[in-house]
Amino acid sequence: MRPHNAGRPQPGDQVYIITTPRYLPLLDRLFGGHAPTAIEDPRLYGEFAIEPGARLADFADVPMPMTPTELGKLIADETEKWGKVIRAANIKAD
C-alpha cells in the first residue's frame, strides 16, 4: 500500500518500517521521544530542509543537474502526470 492511500494511523494500527541499519538510531530518536527538527538533526529530514515561511517562488531557480535527455524525460513525465490530474478534475483554462 502506498502511503498516500493508507490514511492517518489510528490507535492500535501496526506500522512496519524497513530500513538499513544506518538509519536505526534516527528512527529510535523519532519514535522514542522528542522528534528533532531539521535544524537539530538534518540527517533525519535530509540535507534540503525547507523553512516554514518559504514560498514556492524561492525555489524556482534551484538547480536540478541533468542531461538534456533526462530533462526531456522529466518534462514528458510531468506533462503526462499533471495532464491526468487536470483532465480528471475537468480543469479548463480561462
OpenMM code with the backbone's topology and positions (N, CA, C; nanometers):
from openmm import Vec3, app, unit

residues = "MET ARG PRO HIS ASN ALA GLY ARG PRO GLN PRO GLY ASP GLN VAL TYR ILE ILE THR THR PRO ARG TYR LEU PRO LEU LEU ASP ARG LEU PHE GLY GLY HIS ALA PRO THR ALA ILE GLU ASP PRO ARG LEU TYR GLY GLU PHE ALA ILE GLU PRO GLY ALA ARG LEU ALA ASP PHE ALA ASP VAL PRO MET PRO MET THR PRO THR GLU LEU GLY LYS LEU ILE ALA ASP GLU THR GLU LYS TRP GLY LYS VAL ILE ARG ALA ALA ASN ILE LYS ALA ASP".split()
positions = [
    Vec3(0.0845, -0.1171, 0.0000),
    Vec3(0.0000, 0.0000, 0.0000),
    Vec3(0.0891, 0.1234, 0.0000),
    Vec3(0.0559, 0.2164, -0.0820),
    Vec3(0.1317, 0.3407, -0.0868),
    Vec3(0.0859, 0.4315, 0.0277),
    Vec3(0.1797, 0.5121, 0.0823),
    Vec3(0.1453, 0.5967, 0.1966),
    Vec3(0.0261, 0.6883, 0.1733),
    Vec3(0.0131, 0.7438, 0.0516),
    Vec3(-0.0974, 0.8370, 0.0280),
    Vec3(-0.2330, 0.7663, 0.0249),
    Vec3(-0.2349, 0.6329, 0.0120),
    Vec3(-0.3597, 0.5572, 0.0144),
    Vec3(-0.3926, 0.5051, 0.1544),
    Vec3(-0.2980, 0.5100, 0.2438),
    Vec3(-0.3144, 0.4478, 0.3746),
    Vec3(-0.3984, 0.5306, 0.4709),
    Vec3(-0.3979, 0.6614, 0.4571),
    Vec3(-0.4675, 0.7460, 0.5528),
    Vec3(-0.3859, 0.7637, 0.6799),
    Vec3(-0.4426, 0.8324, 0.7761),
    Vec3(-0.3716, 0.8583, 0.9022),
    Vec3(-0.3745, 0.7337, 0.9887),
    Vec3(-0.2645, 0.7063, 1.0597),
    Vec3(-0.2648, 0.5921, 1.1518),
    Vec3(-0.3701, 0.6113, 1.2611),
    Vec3(-0.4303, 0.5028, 1.3006),
    Vec3(-0.5315, 0.5033, 1.4056),
    Vec3(-0.4776, 0.4280, 1.5264),
    Vec3(-0.5298, 0.4563, 1.6448),
    Vec3(-0.4857, 0.3803, 1.7623),
    Vec3(-0.5007, 0.2309, 1.7375),
    Vec3(-0.3973, 0.1570, 1.7700),
    Vec3(-0.3984, 0.0123, 1.7506),
    Vec3(-0.3400, -0.0328, 1.6176),
    Vec3(-0.3190, 0.0609, 1.5243),
    Vec3(-0.2572, 0.0251, 1.3967),
    Vec3(-0.1148, -0.0228, 1.4200),
    Vec3(-0.0689, -0.1087, 1.3336),
    Vec3(0.0698, -0.1520, 1.3362),
    Vec3(0.1394, -0.0964, 1.2135),
    Vec3(0.2571, -0.0425, 1.2346),
    Vec3(0.3341, 0.0169, 1.1262),
    Vec3(0.4673, -0.0560, 1.1180),
    Vec3(0.5016, -0.1018, 1.0015),
    Vec3(0.6286, -0.1692, 0.9795),
    Vec3(0.7182, -0.0771, 0.8981),
    Vec3(0.8389, -0.0581, 0.9464),
    Vec3(0.9347, 0.0273, 0.8768),
    Vec3(1.0542, -0.0589, 0.8391),
    Vec3(1.0868, -0.0565, 0.7126),
    Vec3(1.2006, -0.1324, 0.6624),
    Vec3(1.3083, -0.0319, 0.6246),
    Vec3(1.4262, -0.0488, 0.6812),
    Vec3(1.5344, 0.0454, 0.6552),
    Vec3(1.6683, -0.0238, 0.6703),
    Vec3(1.7716, 0.0487, 0.6371),
    Vec3(1.9063, -0.0029, 0.6551),
    Vec3(1.9517, 0.0254, 0.7989),
    Vec3(2.0490, -0.0493, 0.8496),
    Vec3(2.0947, -0.0305, 0.9876),
    Vec3(2.1411, 0.1118, 1.0181),
    Vec3(2.1913, 0.1829, 0.9194),
    Vec3(2.2441, 0.3165, 0.9479),
    Vec3(2.1362, 0.4150, 0.9926),
    Vec3(2.0085, 0.3888, 0.9579),
    Vec3(1.9007, 0.4790, 0.9963),
    Vec3(1.8312, 0.4393, 1.1270),
    Vec3(1.8669, 0.3263, 1.1850),
    Vec3(1.8014, 0.2831, 1.3080),
    Vec3(1.8149, 0.3836, 1.4219),
    Vec3(1.9342, 0.4418, 1.4470),
    Vec3(1.9412, 0.5419, 1.5541),
    Vec3(1.8503, 0.6624, 1.5302),
    Vec3(1.8334, 0.7010, 1.4038),
    Vec3(1.7451, 0.8139, 1.3729),
    Vec3(1.5985, 0.7779, 1.3995),
    Vec3(1.5598, 0.6560, 1.3627),
    Vec3(1.4227, 0.6134, 1.3885),
    Vec3(1.3971, 0.6009, 1.5381),
    Vec3(1.4959, 0.5534, 1.6116),
    Vec3(1.4827, 0.5473, 1.7576),
    Vec3(1.4575, 0.6861, 1.8147),
    Vec3(1.5284, 0.7840, 1.7640),
    Vec3(1.5100, 0.9214, 1.8125),
    Vec3(1.3739, 0.9757, 1.7735),
    Vec3(1.3281, 0.9425, 1.6521),
    Vec3(1.1998, 0.9938, 1.6051),
    Vec3(1.0836, 0.9344, 1.6829),
    Vec3(1.0846, 0.8020, 1.7028),
    Vec3(0.9711, 0.7356, 1.7656),
    Vec3(0.9896, 0.7115, 1.9150),
    Vec3(1.1072, 0.7391, 1.9672),
    Vec3(1.1341, 0.7113, 2.1071),
    Vec3(1.1200, 0.8313, 2.1979),
    Vec3(1.0738, 0.9416, 2.1483),
    Vec3(1.0611, 1.0606, 2.2324),
    Vec3(1.0509, 1.1843, 2.1471),
    Vec3(1.1205, 1.2881, 2.1904),
    Vec3(1.1198, 1.4163, 2.1196),
    Vec3(1.1723, 1.3993, 1.9778),
    Vec3(1.0943, 1.4408, 1.8796),
    Vec3(1.1382, 1.4355, 1.7402),
    Vec3(1.2193, 1.5599, 1.7100),
    Vec3(1.3441, 1.5438, 1.6696),
    Vec3(1.4266, 1.6612, 1.6411),
    Vec3(1.3782, 1.7337, 1.5160),
    Vec3(1.4017, 1.8626, 1.5147),
    Vec3(1.3694, 1.9398, 1.3950),
    Vec3(1.4819, 1.9210, 1.2936),
    Vec3(1.4599, 1.9677, 1.1732),
    Vec3(1.5622, 1.9563, 1.0691),
    Vec3(1.6895, 2.0291, 1.1092),
    Vec3(1.6753, 2.1368, 1.1860),
    Vec3(1.7938, 2.2114, 1.2290),
    Vec3(1.8703, 2.1331, 1.3347),
    Vec3(1.7976, 2.0652, 1.4255),
    Vec3(1.8633, 1.9860, 1.5287),
    Vec3(1.9355, 1.8640, 1.4711),
    Vec3(1.8761, 1.8007, 1.3731),
    Vec3(1.9378, 1.6815, 1.3139),
    Vec3(1.9007, 1.6723, 1.1662),
    Vec3(1.9805, 1.7337, 1.0791),
    Vec3(1.9459, 1.7341, 0.9358),
    Vec3(1.9456, 1.5947, 0.8740),
    Vec3(2.0109, 1.4963, 0.9374),
    Vec3(2.0104, 1.3607, 0.8811),
    Vec3(1.8707, 1.3003, 0.8825),
    Vec3(1.7869, 1.3428, 0.9768),
    Vec3(1.6538, 1.2858, 0.9891),
    Vec3(1.5622, 1.3310, 0.8757),
    Vec3(1.5725, 1.4562, 0.8372),
    Vec3(1.4844, 1.5104, 0.7348),
    Vec3(1.5547, 1.5349, 0.6021),
    Vec3(1.6819, 1.5026, 0.5922),
    Vec3(1.7571, 1.5246, 0.4703),
    Vec3(1.8328, 1.6559, 0.4752),
    Vec3(1.9164, 1.6752, 0.3783),
    Vec3(2.0007, 1.7940, 0.3759),
    Vec3(1.9294, 1.9146, 0.3167),
    Vec3(1.8154, 1.8939, 0.2560),
    Vec3(1.7421, 2.0021, 0.1920),
    Vec3(1.6167, 2.0315, 0.2723),
    Vec3(1.6310, 2.1087, 0.3776),
    Vec3(1.5170, 2.1432, 0.4624),
    Vec3(1.4538, 2.2721, 0.4115),
    Vec3(1.3247, 2.2796, 0.4181),
    Vec3(1.2515, 2.3981, 0.3748),
    Vec3(1.1975, 2.4671, 0.4996),
    Vec3(1.2282, 2.5927, 0.5130),
    Vec3(1.1795, 2.6696, 0.6263),
    Vec3(1.0280, 2.6870, 0.6156),
    Vec3(0.9573, 2.6910, 0.7278),
    Vec3(0.8104, 2.7010, 0.7243),
    Vec3(0.7579, 2.8226, 0.6483),
    Vec3(0.8288, 2.9348, 0.6502),
    Vec3(0.7809, 3.0550, 0.5829),
    Vec3(0.8233, 3.0664, 0.4374),
    Vec3(0.8892, 2.9643, 0.3852),
    Vec3(0.9393, 2.9700, 0.2476),
    Vec3(0.8244, 2.9718, 0.1480),
    Vec3(0.8476, 3.0411, 0.0362),
    Vec3(0.7497, 3.0467, -0.0717),
    Vec3(0.7983, 2.9602, -0.1870),
    Vec3(0.7063, 2.9070, -0.2648),
    Vec3(0.7432, 2.8245, -0.3787),
    Vec3(0.8339, 2.9010, -0.4741),
    Vec3(0.8106, 3.0290, -0.4902),
    Vec3(0.8925, 3.1108, -0.5800),
    Vec3(1.0391, 3.1126, -0.5366),
    Vec3(1.0647, 3.0899, -0.4064),
    Vec3(1.2023, 3.0873, -0.3573),
    Vec3(1.2821, 2.9709, -0.4155),
    Vec3(1.2131, 2.8715, -0.4694),
    Vec3(1.2805, 2.7515, -0.5202),
    Vec3(1.2799, 2.7433, -0.6717),
    Vec3(1.2339, 2.8470, -0.7371),
    Vec3(1.2228, 2.8441, -0.8830),
    Vec3(1.3574, 2.8282, -0.9518),
    Vec3(1.4638, 2.8745, -0.8885),
    Vec3(1.5944, 2.8661, -0.9543),
    Vec3(1.6878, 2.7652, -0.8878),
    Vec3(1.6330, 2.6699, -0.8100),
    Vec3(1.7162, 2.5648, -0.7519),
    Vec3(1.7568, 2.4706, -0.8649),
    Vec3(1.8873, 2.4534, -0.8869),
    Vec3(1.9314, 2.3712, -0.9992),
    Vec3(1.9011, 2.2231, -0.9802),
    Vec3(1.8669, 2.1580, -1.0892),
    Vec3(1.8481, 2.0132, -1.0921),
    Vec3(1.9407, 1.9611, -1.2005),
    Vec3(2.0652, 1.9270, -1.1655),
    Vec3(2.1602, 1.8836, -1.2678),
    Vec3(2.1100, 1.7592, -1.3410),
    Vec3(2.1012, 1.7693, -1.4731),
    Vec3(2.0606, 1.6554, -1.5552),
    Vec3(2.1006, 1.6810, -1.6999),
    Vec3(2.1056, 1.5744, -1.7733),
    Vec3(2.1401, 1.5841, -1.9151),
    Vec3(2.0175, 1.6342, -1.9918),
    Vec3(2.0373, 1.6799, -2.1164),
    Vec3(1.9216, 1.7202, -2.1970),
    Vec3(1.8200, 1.6066, -2.2147),
    Vec3(1.8681, 1.4845, -2.2277),
    Vec3(1.7777, 1.3699, -2.2418),
    Vec3(1.6962, 1.3499, -2.1149),
    Vec3(1.7621, 1.3608, -1.9989),
    Vec3(1.6915, 1.3467, -1.8709),
    Vec3(1.5889, 1.4586, -1.8528),
    Vec3(1.6255, 1.5802, -1.8926),
    Vec3(1.5326, 1.6925, -1.8829),
    Vec3(1.4103, 1.6686, -1.9713),
    Vec3(1.4322, 1.6197, -2.0928),
    Vec3(1.3210, 1.5901, -2.1831),
    Vec3(1.2279, 1.4856, -2.1244),
    Vec3(1.2851, 1.3830, -2.0624),
    Vec3(1.2036, 1.2785, -1.9986),
    Vec3(1.1273, 1.3355, -1.8802),
    Vec3(1.1933, 1.4192, -1.8002),
    Vec3(1.1260, 1.4811, -1.6855),
    Vec3(1.0058, 1.5633, -1.7323),
    Vec3(1.0249, 1.6429, -1.8355),
    Vec3(0.9159, 1.7266, -1.8865),
    Vec3(0.8016, 1.6401, -1.9388),
    Vec3(0.8350, 1.5351, -2.0131),
    Vec3(0.7314, 1.4456, -2.0664),
    Vec3(0.6559, 1.3758, -1.9531),
    Vec3(0.7283, 1.3267, -1.8542),
    Vec3(0.6658, 1.2570, -1.7408),
    Vec3(0.5749, 1.3501, -1.6619),
    Vec3(0.6237, 1.4711, -1.6344),
    Vec3(0.5442, 1.5674, -1.5583),
    Vec3(0.4210, 1.6118, -1.6375),
    Vec3(0.4372, 1.6301, -1.7673),
    Vec3(0.3238, 1.6684, -1.8520),
    Vec3(0.2168, 1.5604, -1.8485),
    Vec3(0.2590, 1.4349, -1.8587),
    Vec3(0.1631, 1.3235, -1.8540),
    Vec3(0.0949, 1.3166, -1.7170),
    Vec3(0.1746, 1.3238, -1.6110),
    Vec3(0.1204, 1.3129, -1.4752),
    Vec3(0.0191, 1.4231, -1.4470),
    Vec3(0.0577, 1.5493, -1.4700),
    Vec3(-0.0318, 1.6600, -1.4377),
    Vec3(-0.1457, 1.6722, -1.5374),
    Vec3(-0.1245, 1.6244, -1.6598),
    Vec3(-0.2339, 1.6222, -1.7574),
    Vec3(-0.3471, 1.5337, -1.7099),
    Vec3(-0.3138, 1.4181, -1.6506),
    Vec3(-0.4163, 1.3282, -1.5968),
    Vec3(-0.4934, 1.3954, -1.4836),
    Vec3(-0.4208, 1.4644, -1.3974),
    Vec3(-0.4856, 1.5335, -1.2851),
    Vec3(-0.5804, 1.6412, -1.3368),
    Vec3(-0.5335, 1.7185, -1.4317),
    Vec3(-0.6139, 1.8282, -1.4877),
    Vec3(-0.7380, 1.7744, -1.5578),
    Vec3(-0.7203, 1.6677, -1.6368),
    Vec3(-0.8361, 1.6093, -1.7068),
    Vec3(-0.9354, 1.5478, -1.6073),
    Vec3(-0.8852, 1.4786, -1.5043),
    Vec3(-0.9730, 1.4142, -1.4061),
    Vec3(-1.0541, 1.5191, -1.3275),
    Vec3(-0.9934, 1.6338, -1.3039),
    Vec3(-1.0627, 1.7409, -1.2302),
    Vec3(-1.1431, 1.8308, -1.3223),
    Vec3(-1.1378, 1.8027, -1.4516),
    Vec3(-1.2090, 1.8809, -1.5532),
    Vec3(-1.1720, 2.0292, -1.5424),
    Vec3(-1.0431, 2.0556, -1.5267),
    Vec3(-0.9948, 2.1934, -1.5159),
    Vec3(-0.9797, 2.2519, -1.6563),
    Vec3(-1.0309, 2.3713, -1.6736),
    Vec3(-1.0241, 2.4399, -1.8020),
    Vec3(-0.9504, 2.5726, -1.7853),
    Vec3(-0.8739, 2.6107, -1.8860),
    Vec3(-0.8053, 2.7406, -1.8824),
    Vec3(-0.9058, 2.8509, -1.9097),
    Vec3(-0.8879, 2.9627, -1.8422),
    Vec3(-0.9771, 3.0787, -1.8630),
    Vec3(-0.9358, 3.1551, -1.9854),
] * unit.nanometer
topology = app.Topology()
chain = topology.addChain("A")
for resn in residues:
    res = topology.addResidue(resn, chain)
    for name in ("N", "CA", "C"):
        topology.addAtom(name, app.Element.getBySymbol(name[0]), res)
